[in-house]
Amino acid sequence: MQELLFRNTNGKWVYVFANGMDQEKAISLINQHTQTKGNYQVYRYIKDGLPTTDQMLAPDAQPLKVNDKILCLLPAHSVIVLKQE
């Protein structure tokens, strides 16, 4: 599993998690540089579930609510992007 964390131009955090394995992985993350509390838009890039057009991938209908740490599951062969609102 790979992870990448960065701040975008408005100072909000973006987390990218990639799971190239054949099984799902659980994530539990605390960003020691800032408080992670808040809502995050979730974008899921899942094998065999990508759009077939040039259309942008939409976030999940419900944002991920985070209190002190990020908790989520990464399906097998997927990339998950969390964008702080």
Beta strands, then each sheet from edge to edge (+ up, - down):
strand 1: 2-7
strand 2: 13-19
strand 3: 25-29
strand 4: 38-46
strand 5: 64-66
strand 6: 70-74
strand 7: 78-84
sheet 1: 1+ 2- 7+ 4- 5+
sheet 2: 3+ 6-
end
